[in-house]
Amino acid sequence: MTAAPVTGTGLPQATSGSTTRRAGFWQSPTVRRGAVDLACVALLLSTGVLAFGPVFGGSVGYVAAAGGAVAGLGLALVSTWRGWTRLGTLLATILVYLALGGALALPDTTVGGILPRLETIRRLTLLSWQSWRDLLTVPLPAGDFDGPAVLPFLAALLCSTLAGCAVLRLRRLGLTVALGISPAATLLVVGILWGSHSAPAAAGQGAVFVVAALAWTSWRSQLGAIDTHVVFLRSASTPRSARTHQAVSAGLALALAAGFGVGAWLVVAPSPDRHVLRDEVDPPFDPQQYASPLTMYRYLESELDDDVLFTVSGLPAGARVRLAAMDVYDGNVYNVSEDSAEFARVGTSVEPSRYSDPAADVTELSFHIGAYEGVWIPGGGDLRGLAVPDTLGTVYYNDATGTALATNGLGDGDEYALDVALAPSYTPEELDDLPSDAQPDATFPIAVNTATVEAVGAALPDLAGDKATPMDQLRAIRSALSTDGRFADGEPFPSLPGHTNGRITRLLADDSGQMVGDDEQYAVAMTLMARDLGWPARVVMGFYPDPTAGSGDEVAITGDDAHVWTEVRFEGLGWVPFDPTPDDDNKPNVQQPEPQDRKDPQVLPPPDIPDDRDAKAPPPADSDIDKDEDGAGTVWRFLKLAVITAGTIAILVSPFLLIAALKNRRRRKRRTTGDLADRISGGWAEVMDLATDIGAKVPAPATRFESAVMLEDRMPLATTLSIAHRVDGHVFGAGDPTEVDVEAVWSAVENLRSEFRESASFRDRIRQRFSLRSLVRRPEWLARAELRATSGGSR
């Protein structure tokens, strides 16, 4: 019994007696081969999908990448089935990206987590190139941020579409395998480079990819000519047992090769260094561009002393609210530093730093901002999570100092919540009970660029006394400053603000013999003394809530609650706070005259937010909306939306305009350049390009007359034959053509184009106008050379 014959459609015919019946769809070798090819491509793509999981810290990366891969393979299948052009497939890919990108990568911007909105389309358009940068600059896990998930979705969509179209459309074995494996390998490489150092399944992913690629390549190489489908057609000369033996032998060989390769890799590189691109990228953020939080202390404490800066709920009794910790001094201002730990973008969760206790109790605090204004976020410390509105912009956090910053700044009406492991606070009695033999933490990094003040070193021996241990010396310094010093914040007793070298010198070595200042000067002076002794110390600014408030109650924080203190890090104790400021009722000696060079106190306004940042402003208050009587804000928002919409449309339309321009340029060049015979031949080339763009196939060796007949069902036959006869007559005729002949041929070509547009379907008209087929086909000189070779050298 012989194998069933294969028809031109690829479906074998089954015979029974004198009756021939058509075989089922799945019995077609073409269908079965395509199904196996798609399954192999899907397996290869799955290794790249798995690479995006760890960097997002959950299912976000898997869902986005897997959704993109499935959508791309489905798009390739539909494109092949319907015979779409490259341009049509590209347009469909863009539509799929915009339609599914919201549900799979930006669900918070959609309606019901599925349907995209205008905001979804706008963000997907921007993130098509910005997400590649965002995923490298956000801290891990990236799943806490809204936007980076667009990268795995887009990468998987593009790679799977390319791979699927390659295996379903190409007929050359080498190209099919190469173009099927290459996009899958690209997706895997992108997942690695844009991933993290945590990749527990990296060896397994690599082994699966290599084995699957080898097995698929081996199987495809057995097909020989693709039309024979020898793998799916049984051969009477090859027994089933032999085929089974060959398959088992090939599988064992692949398994042994894979096992040997993985084993050798483990021996040669037991601790491989996984290289990711985020190691090479520095987040574009510099906290030094913002004014030090300490510059606003006098303003809050004296000008807003009775104003409610914010309210906080959930704060335990006796706990403090931190604003910022500063660990570097340049002689003029104490500021936050990038030396101990860089500021990094954070999302809704924050991993415990190496300086914190992972088992510490976490407290949830809720804040409502009142009169406070600034970029520094009240409630900082050992953050573990935060929920802030988008209006605050990007949030950066320094896990070594426990300082958080919002680029858009905070203002009246803003609300947010923090999960924070609160640092301990001690009363003077509790501080005295701490072990005297506690040692400063020598492992904590100290900023090396901190300036010194000569008066600090001169006063240090007298203030520290004869104490032997660091803890006792710090207690003595705190006690001396708070007991011997005098408190003044400018009114009614003169006291300059600031903490420059000169101001600290005046505090410790003034001719009057008195130490006069407020929290700002005393905390800076004690911190510089601790740093002079080589201990990790910093200045902390924050707020002391009302001590009578119950635990968890809503507490109103006013400017009078603002304070500054010193913290020194000890082994086993963490950061220990010291309050060196005298009581506010310990006033200066009123008989002491003010130095002549002393100026009136200057109130420093809150720091300005830089104008050069592209930040989204918070929504205007109702009062501001009422004041906008001329509608300028509404007009500006409308113009901004119009510009974004026009830009998006221009980006989407520009490829089509470019294709149309290239075709018009080619047509003009054919009609006006070269000798007369070439210009006439160019008219027929234009006809063939029109046929190519609408999907008509004409064999290269066919004559012009034969080509016109073959195009009968796609183009007007009479006009096409007329052009073919004209061109043959001028090209092969005895006389030379004239300019009149050239214009006559091209007039006929234009008439053919007009007749085609009138009779063709809308789909064919669009394909003819914007298809890339005629632009990427073989050069005309190569086609003419092949034609001369097959026709024995005739024209």
Phi, psi and omega in degrees: 000128183266162179293149178297141180294151179254127181274174180295339179277354180091355180263121181291153178256129176262134182250141176218103184065234179263003183257134176249125178240152182281136181287165180292165183300315184290342179283353179290126177301325179297316180295316182292321178296316180298323179295318178295319179299315180296322179296319178294317178297319179298320178295319178295319180294329182297331177293324176290323177300317181294337181290341183269358182290304185300324184292334179263352175067031179166207186278351185300311181294320180296315182296314182295313182291316180295319177298318177296321180294315180295317179297320180294317178294320177296320178296319178296321180295314180293320180299317179291318181297319183270354178070038180291151175283174177299320179295317178298320178295321177297316178297318178296323178296318178297317180295319178296319178300314181286330183281321185257344183299324180294312182294323186267335184233334181228059185297333182291343181263359185259172175268114180068019180076007184229302188281128180286148173251179178299322178297324178297313180297318180298314182290323177296323178296315180291319184285350177300335174240336181282332183295333178295328177276320185298319183295337180273341186254344179276148176287160182271147002281139182289346179294346178284350185251152182260102179145314183299337181293347177296328181300305179298325179295312182293316180297315180293322179297312181293313183295318181290324177295315179297314181295317180296316178296324181296313185284337182268337187253323186285149182246354179266128187303310183300314180294321182300310182292314183297313181282348173276321181280322186301311179297323178295319177295323177299317179298319178296318179295318177298318178298327179285309185293324179267012181265206182235173178289340178277107180215076185296335183255020185298315181297318179295319179298315180297318180295317179297318181296313183295313181296315180297318180295318179295316181296317181294316178299318179297316180295318181292330180292338179282348183288333185064228175294131189295334184283345182279329178052046187294338180291327184265346180258122182291142178248131182293336183278349181248107181296154179300321182296323179293318179296320178297318179297320179294319181295316180296318180298317179296320179295318178296320179298317178295318180297317179296319180296317180294316178298318178296318180296315180295318179298317178297322180295320180293326180286315183288321183231075181294332179232073185294148178267108182278117183267126177233153186291335182295341175291337183261358186249127174261124179302133183283071182216135179226107181293344180292347178285349179256144179297146179301140177301333184291340180288344180263000186299307183299324179296314180293316188287329184255321184272329182245031186297330181257357181273143177281111180287316178193165173245146181228138178240145177094004184279127177296157180296134178085351181281156179254155175256116181275149173249310181197152173245134185239132187230013177222137184233128182253012182096343179243320184211143171274132187219168173292161187226152172260003183282319182282323177193137181285148171288139181225150176294142179232155177251225183276344179228150182230127178287142176301137180281172180288351180262359185245166179267113182297338182266007182294149178293137182252132180247137177265123180243139177242135184237144171230116186281138176245256184278352181290139175221134179159172181270341183279133189268116175298143180102005181296176184146217178277080185289143174237344179189157179204149176231103183238149179288158179297337182295342179281352181080209181276136179257127176246148186218135176255108187285345177279325180257350181067036183246131180240149185219138176247123189297330180275347181082161178253153179205181184305127177098346180292143178227144178201169180225147181229144167253117188221139171272103188291139176285149180291148174236141186240140168284164178306323179292317180293325178295323179292337182275352178294149184299132182291336183270009177298140183249141175301149182283103183285347182277344182282132182292141180244132178299127186271349184261026180278131179284161178244158178240124185301323181295332179294313179295326180289325183274343187301313181299320181292322184284322182282336179067214183258021180293145187261324186262155179302319181296316180292324178295318179293323176297320180293318179297315179299316182295320182293316181293316184285336181269314184275341182281169178235141182263130175203133180241025176109328180222133358274358182262135182298136176196116182291142173281181176091172181214040177292174178304315180294322181291320178291324176298318179294326178297315188266338186222045181281148181297338182288342182083001178251145168265115183234126179177188177237195183307320186302311184285318183292319181293319179295318180298314181292323179296318178295326176294317178296322177291326177298329179276358176088021182255150178289108183225155180209162176262133181238133175248137181191211187218140173259109178292169178302121183293343180277351182291141179284160181295127178087350180291158173285124185243132176268124181257123179254173178297333180291343179275355181289137181213163176229137180217174180253142174232137177235135184269126179243151176295129178080347181247339184078212181278119180258123182277143174232132180249094184274359185283134176296160174300147184291350175268000176270082190273162179292163176291117185290342179281348182282119180291151178284136177303144185296329184274003182278133182260167176297147181297140179252128179272123179275125178289164177297151183298141176283143175277126182306142182273351187271010179261143179273083184243150180274120183289149178293157181297142182292148176289165182300323181294323179293324179294321179294327181285343184278067187288331182274359177071020183297320180296319179295318179296318180296316179297322178295317180296320179297316178296321179295320179295317180296317180296315180296320179296319179296316179296320180297320179296318182289326185273336186304322177299323181290320177295323179294317179298315180297321179294320179296321179291320177296321178295318179296317180296318179294321180293318179297324187280335190241348183244158180090177178286172187297321181295319179293324179292325176291315177299327177298330176297317178291324176300325178294321177297316181292327176293322176299316179295320180297320183293331180268007174092006178284140182245126179233127179301143183300320182286353184296143176286171180296319179297314180297321179296318179298320179294318180296335181268013186303319185276357182244338184219157179302118188294316185299313181293321181295316178296321180299317179294320180299315178297317181299312183295317179298319181296319181283323183284319184260355181290168184286320183274166178275142178288160179243175178299325178298319179297320179298313181294325179295316179297314183289332173295319177296322178297317179295323177296320178297318179298320179294315179297322179297315181296329180284326186260338185283159176287164179300321180298316180292325178294318179294318180297319181295324185284322190239008179289147179266356188301313183287339180279337184247008180285176183300145178302148184296325181295327179288320178296320179292323179296318178295322180294319178295323181292322181280341182256013176078023174094000177287161181289000000 
